[in-house]
Amino acid sequence: MDQQQQNLYRFLVGLGDDSVVLSHRLSEWCSNAPYLEEDLALSNVALDYIGRARMFYQYAAEIEGKGRTEDDIAYLRDEREFTNLLIHELPINDFAFTMLRQFFVDVFYCNYLEELCKSSDERIAAIAAKAVKESRYHLKRSEPWIRQLAEGTDESRRRIENALAELENFLGELFEMPAWEVELAEQGIAVDRKALKANWDEYVQQFLKASDIDFAESRLLVQGGREGIHTEHLGHMLSDMQYVQRAYPGQQW
């Protein structure tokens, strides 16, 4: 691969990693959600993300040209080879934590994917066009939950506030760009993440303020995901996610 292909490969794998890791986290609510309808809803959101991961990984495998498949990329890489942003890998914690994280990433993806639809790479633009419709639906689901939890009981509000205190340290990484991603953005392939930050902050601030929750702005306190530097949680998650493929290599679903 030449340098531009390497950059494109890293970009696709990073987006695939974001999607597959968050998909697995959401799938952990299967049979554990507060009630049946929410159990099914979270499982369906997880399926949307695994669909995105497949499309990004398939394209990455073609760019790489080594005969690997989407399964090889998802299930046969080690922790340091994953380049997902850290917010996606945090454990599901309680329901308030999961829904607040989902709200934050839903707002981000609605903006990010809308811009990615303009990519000069037609295949990336097509993936984004499909995925942004899903994210708009996801946001319609997560917003009412945040209102309900923030304005419900003292206990539900306490849990939202605790979730915010933990998540706010990971939000700034959504808007960081390594040098290779900056190059892709300059070529019209990727999106300038930094340019999305002001609108994201304004939207989130106004929404949370309606429920009397103060949120100053996204801050960059924890980062490293795109460089393969992760929290202690990812390795444990991968040991579950990759078990079947590693125990029975070469199987086809």
C-alpha positions as CSV (number, residue, x, y, z in Angstrom):
1,M,0.0,0.0,0.0
2,D,1.2,3.5,-0.7
3,Q,0.8,6.2,2.0
4,Q,-2.6,7.3,1.0
5,Q,-3.9,3.7,1.0
6,Q,-2.4,3.2,4.4
7,N,-4.1,6.3,5.7
8,L,-7.4,5.2,4.2
9,Y,-7.0,1.7,5.7
10,R,-6.3,3.2,9.2
11,F,-9.3,5.4,8.8
12,L,-11.7,2.6,7.9
13,V,-10.4,0.3,10.6
14,G,-10.8,3.0,13.2
15,L,-14.4,3.6,12.3
16,G,-15.0,-0.1,12.2
17,D,-13.4,-0.5,15.6
18,D,-15.6,2.2,17.1
19,S,-18.7,0.5,15.7
20,V,-17.8,-3.1,16.7
21,V,-16.7,-2.2,20.2
22,L,-19.8,-0.2,21.0
23,S,-22.0,-2.9,19.4
24,H,-20.6,-5.5,21.7
25,R,-21.1,-3.2,24.7
26,L,-24.8,-2.6,23.8
27,S,-25.3,-6.3,23.2
28,E,-24.4,-6.9,26.8
29,W,-27.8,-5.5,27.7
30,C,-29.5,-8.4,25.9
31,S,-31.7,-10.1,28.6
32,N,-30.5,-7.5,31.2
33,A,-32.3,-4.3,30.2
34,P,-35.0,-2.8,32.4
35,Y,-37.9,-4.4,30.5
36,L,-38.4,-6.5,27.4
37,E,-39.0,-3.7,24.8
38,E,-35.8,-1.9,25.9
39,D,-34.0,-5.2,25.8
40,L,-35.0,-5.6,22.1
41,A,-34.4,-2.0,21.3
42,L,-30.8,-2.0,22.6
43,S,-30.1,-5.2,20.8
44,N,-31.3,-3.7,17.5
45,V,-29.1,-0.6,18.0
46,A,-26.2,-3.1,18.6
47,L,-27.1,-4.7,15.3
48,D,-27.0,-1.4,13.5
49,Y,-23.4,-0.8,14.8
50,I,-22.3,-4.3,13.8
51,G,-23.6,-3.6,10.3
52,R,-21.5,-0.5,10.1
53,A,-18.5,-2.3,11.4
54,R,-18.9,-4.9,8.6
55,M,-19.1,-2.3,5.9
56,F,-16.0,-0.5,7.1
57,Y,-14.0,-3.7,7.7
58,Q,-14.9,-5.1,4.3
59,Y,-13.7,-2.0,2.5
60,A,-10.5,-1.9,4.7
61,A,-9.8,-5.6,3.8
62,E,-10.1,-4.7,0.1
63,I,-7.7,-1.8,0.5
64,E,-5.2,-3.9,2.4
65,G,-5.2,-6.6,-0.3
66,K,-3.9,-9.4,1.9
67,G,-7.0,-11.7,1.6
68,R,-8.3,-11.0,5.1
69,T,-12.0,-10.8,5.8
70,E,-14.1,-8.7,8.1
71,D,-14.0,-11.5,10.6
72,D,-10.2,-11.6,10.6
73,I,-10.0,-7.9,11.3
74,A,-12.7,-8.0,14.1
75,Y,-11.7,-11.2,15.8
76,L,-8.0,-11.9,15.2
77,R,-6.4,-8.7,16.3
78,D,-5.0,-8.1,19.8
79,E,-5.9,-5.2,22.1
80,R,-3.1,-2.8,21.0
81,E,-4.1,-3.3,17.4
82,F,-7.6,-1.9,18.0
83,T,-7.9,1.8,17.4
84,N,-11.4,2.7,18.7
85,L,-12.0,5.9,20.6
86,L,-12.0,5.1,24.3
87,I,-15.6,6.2,25.0
88,H,-16.9,3.2,23.1
89,E,-15.1,0.6,25.2
90,L,-16.2,1.7,28.7
91,P,-18.3,-0.9,30.4
92,I,-22.0,-0.5,30.3
93,N,-22.2,0.3,34.0
94,D,-25.9,1.0,34.9
95,F,-28.7,1.9,32.5
96,A,-28.2,5.7,33.1
97,F,-24.6,5.4,32.1
98,T,-25.3,3.5,28.9
99,M,-28.1,5.9,27.8
100,L,-26.0,9.0,28.5
101,R,-23.1,7.6,26.6
102,Q,-25.5,6.7,23.8
103,F,-26.9,10.2,23.8
104,F,-23.5,11.8,23.5
105,V,-22.4,9.5,20.6
106,D,-25.7,9.8,18.9
107,V,-25.4,13.6,18.7
108,F,-21.9,13.2,17.5
109,Y,-22.7,10.6,14.8
110,C,-25.7,12.5,13.5
111,N,-23.4,15.4,12.7
112,Y,-20.3,13.4,11.8
113,L,-22.0,11.0,9.4
114,E,-24.0,13.8,7.7
115,E,-20.6,15.4,6.8
116,L,-19.1,12.0,5.9
117,C,-21.9,11.7,3.3
118,K,-20.0,14.4,1.4
119,S,-16.8,12.3,1.2
120,S,-15.1,12.2,-2.1
121,D,-14.8,8.5,-1.7
122,E,-18.1,7.2,-3.0
123,R,-18.1,4.0,-1.0
124,I,-17.5,5.8,2.3
125,A,-20.2,8.3,1.4
126,A,-22.6,5.5,0.8
127,I,-21.9,3.8,4.1
128,A,-22.4,7.2,5.9
129,A,-25.7,7.7,4.0
130,K,-27.0,4.5,5.4
131,A,-25.6,4.9,8.9
132,V,-26.8,8.5,9.5
133,K,-30.4,7.4,9.2
134,E,-29.8,4.9,11.9
135,S,-28.1,7.5,14.1
136,R,-31.0,9.8,13.8
137,Y,-33.3,7.1,15.0
138,H,-30.9,6.3,17.9
139,L,-31.0,9.9,19.0
140,K,-34.8,9.9,19.0
141,R,-34.5,7.0,21.5
142,S,-31.8,8.3,23.7
143,E,-33.0,11.8,24.3
144,P,-36.3,10.9,26.0
145,W,-34.5,8.5,28.3
146,I,-32.1,11.3,29.4
147,R,-35.1,13.5,30.2
148,Q,-36.9,10.8,32.0
149,L,-33.9,9.8,34.1
150,A,-32.8,13.4,34.9
151,E,-36.3,14.6,35.8
152,G,-37.5,11.4,37.5
153,T,-36.6,10.3,41.0
154,D,-33.7,11.5,43.1
155,E,-32.0,8.1,42.5
156,S,-32.3,8.3,38.7
157,R,-31.0,11.9,38.7
158,R,-28.1,10.9,40.9
159,R,-27.2,8.1,38.4
160,I,-27.3,10.5,35.5
161,E,-25.0,12.9,37.3
162,N,-22.6,10.1,38.2
163,A,-22.5,9.0,34.6
164,L,-21.8,12.5,33.4
165,A,-18.9,12.9,35.9
166,E,-17.3,9.7,34.5
167,L,-18.1,10.3,30.8
168,E,-17.0,13.9,30.5
169,N,-13.4,13.0,30.6
170,F,-13.7,10.9,27.4
171,L,-15.7,13.2,25.2
172,G,-12.9,15.4,23.9
173,E,-11.4,12.5,22.0
174,L,-14.3,12.5,19.7
175,F,-13.0,15.7,18.1
176,E,-9.3,14.8,18.0
177,M,-7.6,14.0,14.7
178,P,-4.2,12.3,14.1
179,A,-2.0,13.7,11.3
180,W,-3.0,11.0,8.8
181,E,-6.7,11.8,9.4
182,V,-6.1,15.5,8.9
183,E,-4.5,14.6,5.5
184,L,-7.6,12.6,4.5
185,A,-9.8,15.5,5.5
186,E,-7.8,17.9,3.4
187,Q,-8.3,15.5,0.5
188,G,-12.1,15.5,1.0
189,I,-12.2,11.8,2.1
190,A,-12.6,12.3,5.9
191,V,-14.3,14.8,8.1
192,D,-12.8,17.7,10.0
193,R,-13.8,16.5,13.5
194,K,-12.6,19.7,15.2
195,A,-15.1,21.7,13.2
196,L,-17.9,19.7,14.7
197,K,-17.1,20.4,18.3
198,A,-18.8,23.8,18.7
199,N,-22.2,22.6,17.3
200,W,-22.0,19.4,19.4
201,D,-21.3,21.4,22.6
202,E,-24.1,23.8,21.9
203,Y,-26.6,21.1,21.2
204,V,-25.7,19.0,24.3
205,Q,-25.6,22.0,26.6
206,Q,-29.1,23.2,25.5
207,F,-30.6,19.8,25.8
208,L,-29.2,19.0,29.2
209,K,-30.0,22.5,30.5
210,A,-33.7,21.8,29.8
211,S,-33.4,19.2,32.6
212,D,-31.4,21.5,34.8
213,I,-28.1,19.7,34.2
214,D,-24.9,21.8,33.8
215,F,-22.5,20.8,31.1
216,A,-19.8,23.3,30.3
217,E,-18.2,21.8,27.2
218,S,-16.4,18.7,26.0
219,R,-12.9,18.4,27.4
220,L,-9.9,16.4,26.3
221,L,-8.6,14.7,29.4
222,V,-8.2,11.1,28.3
223,Q,-7.1,10.0,24.8
224,G,-5.0,7.3,23.0
225,G,-7.6,5.1,21.4
226,R,-6.6,5.8,17.8
227,E,-3.0,4.9,18.8
228,G,-3.9,1.6,20.3
229,I,-3.6,2.8,23.9
230,H,-6.7,1.7,25.8
231,T,-8.3,1.5,29.2
232,E,-8.1,-1.7,31.2
233,H,-11.6,-2.7,30.0
234,L,-11.0,-3.4,26.3
235,G,-8.8,-6.5,26.8
236,H,-11.4,-8.1,29.0
237,M,-14.1,-7.3,26.5
238,L,-12.1,-8.7,23.6
239,S,-11.5,-12.0,25.4
240,D,-15.3,-12.5,25.4
241,M,-16.0,-11.1,22.0
242,Q,-13.2,-13.1,20.2
243,Y,-13.5,-16.4,22.1
244,V,-15.4,-18.5,19.6
245,Q,-13.4,-17.4,16.6
246,R,-10.1,-18.0,18.3
247,A,-11.2,-21.3,19.9
248,Y,-12.6,-22.6,16.6
249,P,-10.6,-20.8,13.9
250,G,-11.8,-20.7,10.3
251,Q,-15.5,-21.2,11.2
252,Q,-18.0,-19.4,9.0
253,W,-21.3,-18.0,10.4
